[in-house]
Amino acid sequence: MKWGNVLIAAVFEVGWVMGLKYADSILEWSATIVCIVVSFYLLLKATTVLPVGTLYAVFTGLGTAGTVIVGMVMGEPVQLVKLLLIMVLLSGVLGLKLTTGEKKGEAES
């Protein structure tokens, strides 16, 4: 569930980044603020048991890829080079996650 928290945090990161761009009403701004709080809460919670460098790289990689994809869905231009670069980014993120082992004490937390 540790990496699940990072994935959920990245989803909320996409929410608040898109909220910063598209929010127009008080309800939308409130949702953006909730996304910021949830995203950082889950990220901080994950730092207690996961290696910070890898954790942050995975979090920002997933958030970046998600933001670009959601942006394309919302009407930004779809370009083949963007899609290929997202694949490269996600490959690097997955590689980091797979090659980073846990410390002995971290598995018990």
N, CA, C and O atoms as CSV, one atom per row, in Angstrom:
chain,resi,resn,atom,element,x,y,z
A,1,MET,N,N,0.817,-1.206,0.000
A,1,MET,CA,C,0.000,0.000,0.000
A,1,MET,C,C,0.858,1.267,0.000
A,1,MET,O,O,0.370,2.355,-0.306
A,2,LYS,N,N,2.153,1.114,0.349
A,2,LYS,CA,C,3.029,2.286,0.380
A,2,LYS,C,C,3.101,2.958,-0.986
A,2,LYS,O,O,2.952,4.175,-1.097
A,3,TRP,N,N,3.328,2.161,-2.022
A,3,TRP,CA,C,3.408,2.719,-3.369
A,3,TRP,C,C,2.021,3.098,-3.868
A,3,TRP,O,O,1.891,3.968,-4.730
A,4,GLY,N,N,0.993,2.463,-3.344
A,4,GLY,CA,C,-0.374,2.851,-3.682
A,4,GLY,C,C,-0.663,4.275,-3.240
A,4,GLY,O,O,-1.329,5.030,-3.948
A,5,ASN,N,N,-0.155,4.643,-2.055
A,5,ASN,CA,C,-0.305,6.027,-1.584
A,5,ASN,C,C,0.361,7.008,-2.541
A,5,ASN,O,O,-0.157,8.098,-2.784
A,6,VAL,N,N,1.505,6.618,-3.080
A,6,VAL,CA,C,2.205,7.491,-4.028
A,6,VAL,C,C,1.383,7.643,-5.304
A,6,VAL,O,O,1.278,8.740,-5.852
A,7,LEU,N,N,0.807,6.551,-5.771
A,7,LEU,CA,C,-0.025,6.601,-6.970
A,7,LEU,C,C,-1.249,7.490,-6.743
A,7,LEU,O,O,-1.587,8.315,-7.592
A,8,ILE,N,N,-1.902,7.322,-5.612
A,8,ILE,CA,C,-3.070,8.153,-5.293
A,8,ILE,C,C,-2.660,9.619,-5.153
A,8,ILE,O,O,-3.372,10.514,-5.610
A,9,ALA,N,N,-1.506,9.861,-4.520
A,9,ALA,CA,C,-1.007,11.233,-4.384
A,9,ALA,C,C,-0.758,11.852,-5.757
A,9,ALA,O,O,-1.037,13.033,-5.962
A,10,ALA,N,N,-0.237,11.070,-6.690
A,10,ALA,CA,C,0.023,11.578,-8.040
A,10,ALA,C,C,-1.282,11.915,-8.758
A,10,ALA,O,O,-1.347,12.890,-9.506
A,11,VAL,N,N,-2.318,11.114,-8.531
A,11,VAL,CA,C,-3.621,11.402,-9.132
A,11,VAL,C,C,-4.151,12.738,-8.597
A,11,VAL,O,O,-4.663,13.559,-9.358
A,12,PHE,N,N,-4.025,12.945,-7.291
A,12,PHE,CA,C,-4.466,14.215,-6.715
A,12,PHE,C,C,-3.579,15.365,-7.179
A,12,PHE,O,O,-4.043,16.501,-7.282
A,13,GLU,N,N,-2.309,15.081,-7.461
A,13,GLU,CA,C,-1.436,16.122,-8.001
A,13,GLU,C,C,-1.948,16.588,-9.359
A,13,GLU,O,O,-1.997,17.787,-9.633
A,14,VAL,N,N,-2.326,15.643,-10.199
A,14,VAL,CA,C,-2.898,16.002,-11.501
A,14,VAL,C,C,-4.146,16.865,-11.293
A,14,VAL,O,O,-4.368,17.840,-12.011
A,15,GLY,N,N,-4.952,16.490,-10.299
A,15,GLY,CA,C,-6.166,17.260,-9.996
A,15,GLY,C,C,-5.873,18.700,-9.636
A,15,GLY,O,O,-6.526,19.617,-10.133
A,16,TRP,N,N,-4.873,18.903,-8.757
A,16,TRP,CA,C,-4.637,20.293,-8.361
A,16,TRP,C,C,-3.915,21.094,-9.439
A,16,TRP,O,O,-4.130,22.301,-9.555
A,17,VAL,N,N,-3.067,20.447,-10.224
A,17,VAL,CA,C,-2.404,21.179,-11.314
A,17,VAL,C,C,-3.440,21.622,-12.345
A,17,VAL,O,O,-3.417,22.766,-12.800
A,18,MET,N,N,-4.346,20.716,-12.711
A,18,MET,CA,C,-5.388,21.089,-13.661
A,18,MET,C,C,-6.332,22.121,-13.037
A,18,MET,O,O,-6.839,23.001,-13.732
A,19,GLY,N,N,-6.565,22.012,-11.732
A,19,GLY,CA,C,-7.394,22.988,-11.044
A,19,GLY,C,C,-6.797,24.382,-11.092
A,19,GLY,O,O,-7.522,25.367,-11.235
A,20,LEU,N,N,-5.477,24.471,-10.973
A,20,LEU,CA,C,-4.832,25.784,-11.058
A,20,LEU,C,C,-5.066,26.427,-12.420
A,20,LEU,O,O,-5.146,27.651,-12.530
A,21,LYS,N,N,-5.174,25.606,-13.446
A,21,LYS,CA,C,-5.370,26.147,-14.794
A,21,LYS,C,C,-6.839,26.450,-15.089
A,21,LYS,O,O,-7.152,27.474,-15.698
A,22,TYR,N,N,-7.737,25.566,-14.661
A,22,TYR,CA,C,-9.124,25.664,-15.111
A,22,TYR,C,C,-10.130,26.144,-14.064
A,22,TYR,O,O,-11.271,26.434,-14.423
A,23,ALA,N,N,-9.763,26.237,-12.808
A,23,ALA,CA,C,-10.734,26.599,-11.767
A,23,ALA,C,C,-11.231,28.031,-11.955
A,23,ALA,O,O,-10.449,28.967,-12.117
A,24,ASP,N,N,-12.555,28.170,-11.929
A,24,ASP,CA,C,-13.184,29.487,-12.084
A,24,ASP,C,C,-14.115,29.838,-10.928
A,24,ASP,O,O,-14.322,31.017,-10.639
A,25,SER,N,N,-14.670,28.845,-10.274
A,25,SER,CA,C,-15.647,29.103,-9.216
A,25,SER,C,C,-15.051,28.755,-7.853
A,25,SER,O,O,-13.996,28.127,-7.766
A,26,ILE,N,N,-15.732,29.166,-6.806
A,26,ILE,CA,C,-15.275,28.873,-5.450
A,26,ILE,C,C,-15.257,27.366,-5.198
A,26,ILE,O,O,-14.380,26.867,-4.492
A,27,LEU,N,N,-16.216,26.641,-5.769
A,27,LEU,CA,C,-16.261,25.185,-5.613
A,27,LEU,C,C,-15.055,24.526,-6.280
A,27,LEU,O,O,-14.441,23.624,-5.711
A,28,GLU,N,N,-14.721,24.976,-7.477
A,28,GLU,CA,C,-13.563,24.431,-8.187
A,28,GLU,C,C,-12.264,24.762,-7.456
A,28,GLU,O,O,-11.369,23.921,-7.370
A,29,TRP,N,N,-12.155,25.981,-6.931
A,29,TRP,CA,C,-10.966,26.346,-6.171
A,29,TRP,C,C,-10.880,25.543,-4.876
A,29,TRP,O,O,-9.789,25.167,-4.448
A,30,SER,N,N,-12.020,25.284,-4.258
A,30,SER,CA,C,-12.044,24.467,-3.039
A,30,SER,C,C,-11.576,23.051,-3.342
A,30,SER,O,O,-10.813,22.469,-2.572
A,31,ALA,N,N,-12.031,22.497,-4.462
A,31,ALA,CA,C,-11.601,21.157,-4.865
A,31,ALA,C,C,-10.094,21.136,-5.149
A,31,ALA,O,O,-9.412,20.163,-4.830
A,32,THR,N,N,-9.591,22.199,-5.740
A,32,THR,CA,C,-8.153,22.300,-6.010
A,32,THR,C,C,-7.362,22.292,-4.704
A,32,THR,O,O,-6.344,21.608,-4.596
A,33,ILE,N,N,-7.823,23.041,-3.727
A,33,ILE,CA,C,-7.142,23.086,-2.424
A,33,ILE,C,C,-7.196,21.724,-1.742
A,33,ILE,O,O,-6.210,21.293,-1.145
A,34,VAL,N,N,-8.325,21.049,-1.823
A,34,VAL,CA,C,-8.436,19.694,-1.249
A,34,VAL,C,C,-7.444,18.757,-1.934
A,34,VAL,O,O,-6.791,17.952,-1.271
A,35,CYS,N,N,-7.332,18.857,-3.243
A,35,CYS,CA,C,-6.375,18.018,-3.977
A,35,CYS,C,C,-4.938,18.285,-3.527
A,35,CYS,O,O,-4.151,17.349,-3.384
A,36,ILE,N,N,-4.592,19.551,-3.303
A,36,ILE,CA,C,-3.248,19.894,-2.828
A,36,ILE,C,C,-2.996,19.250,-1.467
A,36,ILE,O,O,-1.957,18.623,-1.258
A,37,VAL,N,N,-3.927,19.401,-0.558
A,37,VAL,CA,C,-3.760,18.874,0.800
A,37,VAL,C,C,-3.641,17.351,0.775
A,37,VAL,O,O,-2.742,16.789,1.401
A,38,VAL,N,N,-4.538,16.686,0.061
A,38,VAL,CA,C,-4.507,15.219,0.013
A,38,VAL,C,C,-3.219,14.733,-0.645
A,38,VAL,O,O,-2.586,13.796,-0.158
A,39,SER,N,N,-2.834,15.361,-1.738
A,39,SER,CA,C,-1.629,14.961,-2.457
A,39,SER,C,C,-0.397,15.040,-1.557
A,39,SER,O,O,0.377,14.087,-1.473
A,40,PHE,N,N,-0.219,16.167,-0.891
A,40,PHE,CA,C,0.962,16.325,-0.051
A,40,PHE,C,C,0.889,15.497,1.226
A,40,PHE,O,O,1.921,15.042,1.719
A,41,TYR,N,N,-0.303,15.295,1.768
A,41,TYR,CA,C,-0.447,14.426,2.934
A,41,TYR,C,C,0.009,13.006,2.602
A,41,TYR,O,O,0.791,12.411,3.342
A,42,LEU,N,N,-0.484,12.469,1.487
A,42,LEU,CA,C,-0.099,11.106,1.098
A,42,LEU,C,C,1.387,11.019,0.756
A,42,LEU,O,O,2.041,10.021,1.059
A,43,LEU,N,N,1.914,12.064,0.127
A,43,LEU,CA,C,3.342,12.082,-0.198
A,43,LEU,C,C,4.176,12.092,1.082
A,43,LEU,O,O,5.137,11.332,1.200
A,44,LEU,N,N,3.821,12.939,2.033
A,44,LEU,CA,C,4.566,12.995,3.296
A,44,LEU,C,C,4.447,11.692,4.076
A,44,LEU,O,O,5.413,11.248,4.696
A,45,LYS,N,N,3.277,11.084,4.047
A,45,LYS,CA,C,3.078,9.801,4.719
A,45,LYS,C,C,3.981,8.723,4.105
A,45,LYS,O,O,4.544,7.896,4.822
A,46,ALA,N,N,4.111,8.739,2.793
A,46,ALA,CA,C,4.945,7.744,2.109
A,46,ALA,C,C,6.431,7.952,2.392
A,46,ALA,O,O,7.200,6.991,2.357
A,47,THR,N,N,6.849,9.188,2.670
A,47,THR,CA,C,8.278,9.431,2.926
A,47,THR,C,C,8.763,8.772,4.216
A,47,THR,O,O,9.968,8.623,4.417
A,48,THR,N,N,7.851,8.384,5.077
A,48,THR,CA,C,8.270,7.745,6.323
A,48,THR,C,C,8.732,6.312,6.114
A,48,THR,O,O,9.433,5.757,6.960
A,49,VAL,N,N,8.341,5.700,4.980
A,49,VAL,CA,C,8.690,4.291,4.769
A,49,VAL,C,C,9.389,4.004,3.445
A,49,VAL,O,O,9.862,2.888,3.234
A,50,LEU,N,N,9.464,4.972,2.564
A,50,LEU,CA,C,10.081,4.752,1.256
A,50,LEU,C,C,11.268,5.685,1.073
A,50,LEU,O,O,11.306,6.761,1.669
A,51,PRO,N,N,12.243,5.284,0.251
A,51,PRO,CA,C,13.393,6.153,-0.022
A,51,PRO,C,C,12.948,7.443,-0.706
A,51,PRO,O,O,12.278,7.406,-1.738
A,52,VAL,N,N,13.318,8.562,-0.138
A,52,VAL,CA,C,12.803,9.859,-0.568
A,52,VAL,C,C,13.148,10.169,-2.024
A,52,VAL,O,O,12.292,10.659,-2.760
A,53,GLY,N,N,14.360,9.902,-2.448
A,53,GLY,CA,C,14.761,10.222,-3.826
A,53,GLY,C,C,13.922,9.488,-4.853
A,53,GLY,O,O,13.410,10.091,-5.796
A,54,THR,N,N,13.783,8.194,-4.670
A,54,THR,CA,C,12.984,7.395,-5.597
A,54,THR,C,C,11.514,7.781,-5.503
A,54,THR,O,O,10.828,7.904,-6.517
A,55,LEU,N,N,11.043,7.968,-4.286
A,55,LEU,CA,C,9.650,8.348,-4.063
A,55,LEU,C,C,9.313,9.631,-4.811
A,55,LEU,O,O,8.299,9.699,-5.506
A,56,TYR,N,N,10.152,10.640,-4.673
A,56,TYR,CA,C,9.869,11.919,-5.315
A,56,TYR,C,C,9.947,11.807,-6.834
A,56,TYR,O,O,9.148,12.418,-7.543
A,57,ALA,N,N,10.906,11.029,-7.337
A,57,ALA,CA,C,11.015,10.837,-8.789
A,57,ALA,C,C,9.768,10.143,-9.341
A,57,ALA,O,O,9.248,10.535,-10.385
A,58,VAL,N,N,9.299,9.128,-8.649
A,58,VAL,CA,C,8.088,8.425,-9.081
A,58,VAL,C,C,6.885,9.357,-9.011
A,58,VAL,O,O,6.090,9.417,-9.949
A,59,PHE,N,N,6.750,10.080,-7.910
A,59,PHE,CA,C,5.624,11.005,-7.719
A,59,PHE,C,C,5.585,12.067,-8.814
A,59,PHE,O,O,4.541,12.285,-9.429
A,60,THR,N,N,6.698,12.717,-9.057
A,60,THR,CA,C,6.703,13.783,-10.066
A,60,THR,C,C,6.565,13.221,-11.475
A,60,THR,O,O,5.938,13.844,-12.332
A,61,GLY,N,N,7.142,12.056,-11.720
A,61,GLY,CA,C,7.015,11.429,-13.040
A,61,GLY,C,C,5.571,11.072,-13.353
A,61,GLY,O,O,5.065,11.361,-14.438
A,62,LEU,N,N,4.918,10.440,-12.389
A,62,LEU,CA,C,3.514,10.082,-12.591
A,62,LEU,C,C,2.641,11.330,-12.708
A,62,LEU,O,O,1.729,11.384,-13.533
A,63,GLY,N,N,2.925,12.320,-11.883
A,63,GLY,CA,C,2.160,13.567,-11.945
A,63,GLY,C,C,2.339,14.288,-13.269
A,63,GLY,O,O,1.378,14.811,-13.834
A,64,THR,N,N,3.565,14.316,-13.761
A,64,THR,CA,C,3.843,14.965,-15.041
A,64,THR,C,C,3.144,14.240,-16.183
A,64,THR,O,O,2.480,14.862,-17.012
A,65,ALA,N,N,3.298,12.921,-16.218
A,65,ALA,CA,C,2.661,12.139,-17.281
A,65,ALA,C,C,1.138,12.299,-17.218
A,65,ALA,O,O,0.485,12.503,-18.242
A,66,GLY,N,N,0.593,12.207,-16.032
A,66,GLY,CA,C,-0.855,12.350,-15.871
A,66,GLY,C,C,-1.351,13.721,-16.295
A,66,GLY,O,O,-2.394,13.839,-16.938
A,67,THR,N,N,-0.607,14.753,-15.936
A,67,THR,CA,C,-1.001,16.119,-16.297
A,67,THR,C,C,-0.974,16.317,-17.806
A,67,THR,O,O,-1.877,16.943,-18.362
A,68,VAL,N,N,0.040,15.797,-18.471
A,68,VAL,CA,C,0.121,15.926,-19.930
A,68,VAL,C,C,-1.025,15.168,-20.594
A,68,VAL,O,O,-1.644,15.670,-21.532
A,69,ILE,N,N,-1.308,13.959,-20.109
A,69,ILE,CA,C,-2.386,13.157,-20.700
A,69,ILE,C,C,-3.749,13.825,-20.478
A,69,ILE,O,O,-4.552,13.920,-21.406
A,70,VAL,N,N,-4.005,14.283,-19.259
A,70,VAL,CA,C,-5.278,14.962,-18.986
A,70,VAL,C,C,-5.367,16.250,-19.802
A,70,VAL,O,O,-6.442,16.596,-20.293
A,71,GLY,N,N,-4.264,16.954,-19.950
A,71,GLY,CA,C,-4.254,18.153,-20.787
A,71,GLY,C,C,-4.643,17.840,-22.223
A,71,GLY,O,O,-5.382,18.600,-22.849
A,72,MET,N,N,-4.153,16.728,-22.745
A,72,MET,CA,C,-4.520,16.330,-24.107
A,72,MET,C,C,-6.007,15.993,-24.189
A,72,MET,O,O,-6.673,16.327,-25.169
A,73,VAL,N,N,-6.518,15.332,-23.161
A,73,VAL,CA,C,-7.946,15.005,-23.131
A,73,VAL,C,C,-8.785,16.288,-23.073
A,73,VAL,O,O,-9.879,16.347,-23.634
A,74,MET,N,N,-8.267,17.305,-22.396
A,74,MET,CA,C,-9.000,18.572,-22.226
A,74,MET,C,C,-8.835,19.512,-23.428
A,74,MET,O,O,-9.360,20.626,-23.412
A,75,GLY,N,N,-8.118,19.079,-24.462
A,75,GLY,CA,C,-8.060,19.886,-25.682
A,75,GLY,C,C,-6.695,20.381,-26.101
A,75,GLY,O,O,-6.573,21.014,-27.150
A,76,GLU,N,N,-5.662,20.117,-25.319
A,76,GLU,CA,C,-4.325,20.511,-25.753
A,76,GLU,C,C,-3.911,19.612,-26.920
A,76,GLU,O,O,-4.407,18.492,-27.040
A,77,PRO,N,N,-3.010,20.090,-27.776
A,77,PRO,CA,C,-2.641,19.305,-28.960
A,77,PRO,C,C,-2.008,17.952,-28.589
A,77,PRO,O,O,-1.162,17.859,-27.700
A,78,VAL,N,N,-2.449,16.918,-29.302
A,78,VAL,CA,C,-1.870,15.587,-29.130
A,78,VAL,C,C,-0.750,15.454,-30.152
A,78,VAL,O,O,-0.966,15.579,-31.358
A,79,GLN,N,N,0.445,15.199,-29.645
A,79,GLN,CA,C,1.594,15.048,-30.534
A,79,GLN,C,C,2.259,13.712,-30.243
A,79,GLN,O,O,2.398,13.312,-29.087
A,80,LEU,N,N,2.664,13.034,-31.299
A,80,LEU,CA,C,3.301,11.734,-31.165
A,80,LEU,C,C,4.556,11.832,-30.293
A,80,LEU,O,O,4.813,10.949,-29.474
A,81,VAL,N,N,5.332,12.895,-30.467
A,81,VAL,CA,C,6.558,13.042,-29.687
A,81,VAL,C,C,6.241,13.162,-28.189
A,81,VAL,O,O,6.991,12.640,-27.363
A,82,LYS,N,N,5.153,13.834,-27.828
A,82,LYS,CA,C,4.757,13.916,-26.416
A,82,LYS,C,C,4.439,12.529,-25.871
A,82,LYS,O,O,4.865,12.174,-24.772
A,83,LEU,N,N,3.692,11.753,-26.641
A,83,LEU,CA,C,3.329,10.404,-26.197
A,83,LEU,C,C,4.568,9.523,-26.034
A,83,LEU,O,O,4.667,8.755,-25.077
A,84,LEU,N,N,5.499,9.636,-26.960
A,84,LEU,CA,C,6.741,8.853,-26.863
A,84,LEU,C,C,7.568,9.270,-25.643
A,84,LEU,O,O,8.132,8.423,-24.950
A,85,LEU,N,N,7.635,10.561,-25.391
A,85,LEU,CA,C,8.393,11.040,-24.237
A,85,LEU,C,C,7.729,10.640,-22.918
A,85,LEU,O,O,8.423,10.378,-21.935
A,86,ILE,N,N,6.407,10.590,-22.883
A,86,ILE,CA,C,5.718,10.092,-21.691
A,86,ILE,C,C,6.084,8.633,-21.460
A,86,ILE,O,O,6.304,8.218,-20.322
A,87,MET,N,N,6.150,7.848,-22.545
A,87,MET,CA,C,6.535,6.433,-22.417
A,87,MET,C,C,7.956,6.309,-21.854
A,87,MET,O,O,8.219,5.458,-21.004
A,88,VAL,N,N,8.860,7.151,-22.327
A,88,VAL,CA,C,10.228,7.140,-21.813
A,88,VAL,C,C,10.236,7.519,-20.331
A,88,VAL,O,O,10.907,6.875,-19.525
A,89,LEU,N,N,9.492,8.560,-19.979
A,89,LEU,CA,C,9.406,9.006,-18.594
A,89,LEU,C,C,8.871,7.895,-17.695
A,89,LEU,O,O,9.452,7.598,-16.651
A,90,LEU,N,N,7.770,7.288,-18.101
A,90,LEU,CA,C,7.183,6.217,-17.289
A,90,LEU,C,C,8.082,4.991,-17.209
A,90,LEU,O,O,8.082,4.291,-16.197
A,91,SER,N,N,8.848,4.722,-18.263
A,91,SER,CA,C,9.819,3.623,-18.213
A,91,SER,C,C,10.892,3.901,-17.159
A,91,SER,O,O,11.281,3.009,-16.405
A,92,GLY,N,N,11.360,5.135,-17.117
A,92,GLY,CA,C,12.353,5.512,-16.117
A,92,GLY,C,C,11.797,5.434,-14.710
A,92,GLY,O,O,12.478,4.968,-13.796
A,93,VAL,N,N,10.571,5.884,-14.529
A,93,VAL,CA,C,9.924,5.835,-13.214
A,93,VAL,C,C,9.750,4.382,-12.772
A,93,VAL,O,O,10.056,4.035,-11.631
A,94,LEU,N,N,9.265,3.547,-13.669
A,94,LEU,CA,C,9.087,2.134,-13.339
A,94,LEU,C,C,10.425,1.478,-13.030
A,94,LEU,O,O,10.533,0.688,-12.092
A,95,GLY,N,N,11.442,1.807,-13.817
A,95,GLY,CA,C,12.772,1.265,-13.561
A,95,GLY,C,C,13.306,1.667,-12.192
A,95,GLY,O,O,13.878,0.836,-11.487
A,96,LEU,N,N,13.130,2.917,-11.808
A,96,LEU,CA,C,13.554,3.375,-10.484
A,96,LEU,C,C,12.831,2.623,-9.379
A,96,LEU,O,O,13.440,2.200,-8.396
A,97,LYS,N,N,11.545,2.465,-9.548
A,97,LYS,CA,C,10.752,1.787,-8.528
A,97,LYS,C,C,11.185,0.329,-8.389
A,97,LYS,O,O,11.294,-0.188,-7.277
A,98,LEU,N,N,11.431,-0.328,-9.515
A,98,LEU,CA,C,11.794,-1.746,-9.486
A,98,LEU,C,C,13.202,-1.994,-8.961
A,98,LEU,O,O,13.477,-3.058,-8.406
A,99,THR,N,N,14.093,-1.024,-9.129
A,99,THR,CA,C,15.476,-1.234,-8.702
A,99,THR,C,C,15.780,-0.696,-7.316
A,99,THR,O,O,16.895,-0.854,-6.820
A,100,THR,N,N,14.811,-0.071,-6.694
A,100,THR,CA,C,15.023,0.476,-5.352
A,100,THR,C,C,14.517,-0.516,-4.327
A,100,THR,O,O,13.326,-0.822,-4.268
A,101,GLY,N,N,15.439,-1.014,-3.520
A,101,GLY,CA,C,15.048,-1.948,-2.466
A,101,GLY,C,C,14.684,-1.191,-1.199
A,101,GLY,O,O,15.072,-0.038,-1.010
A,102,GLU,N,N,13.936,-1.857,-0.342
A,102,GLU,CA,C,13.587,-1.274,0.955
A,102,GLU,C,C,14.659,-1.621,1.964
A,102,GLU,O,O,15.285,-2.678,1.890
A,103,LYS,N,N,14.861,-0.724,2.903
A,103,LYS,CA,C,15.739,-1.017,4.033
A,103,LYS,C,C,15.011,-1.963,4.955
A,103,LYS,O,O,13.781,-2.024,4.942
A,104,LYS,N,N,15.742,-2.687,5.741
A,104,LYS,CA,C,15.137,-3.686,6.602
A,104,LYS,C,C,14.066,-3.120,7.526
A,104,LYS,O,O,13.009,-3.736,7.664
A,105,GLY,N,N,14.288,-2.003,8.150
A,105,GLY,CA,C,13.327,-1.396,9.071
A,105,GLY,C,C,12.105,-0.816,8.372
A,105,GLY,O,O,11.049,-0.669,8.988
A,106,GLU,N,N,12.241,-0.481,7.073
A,106,GLU,CA,C,11.148,0.144,6.355
A,106,GLU,C,C,10.015,-0.838,6.069
A,106,GLU,O,O,8.849,-0.444,6.031
A,107,ALA,N,N,10.344,-2.103,5.870
A,107,ALA,CA,C,9.324,-3.086,5.551
A,107,ALA,C,C,8.405,-3.337,6.732
A,107,ALA,O,O,7.261,-3.753,6.547
A,108,GLU,N,N,8.888,-3.091,7.943
A,108,GLU,CA,C,8.102,-3.364,9.142
A,108,GLU,C,C,7.197,-2.208,9.513
A,108,GLU,O,O,6.264,-2.402,10.292
A,109,SER,N,N,7.431,-1.001,8.986
A,109,SER,CA,C,6.657,0.191,9.342
A,109,SER,C,C,5.281,0.174,8.757
A,109,SER,O,O,4.510,1.110,8.968
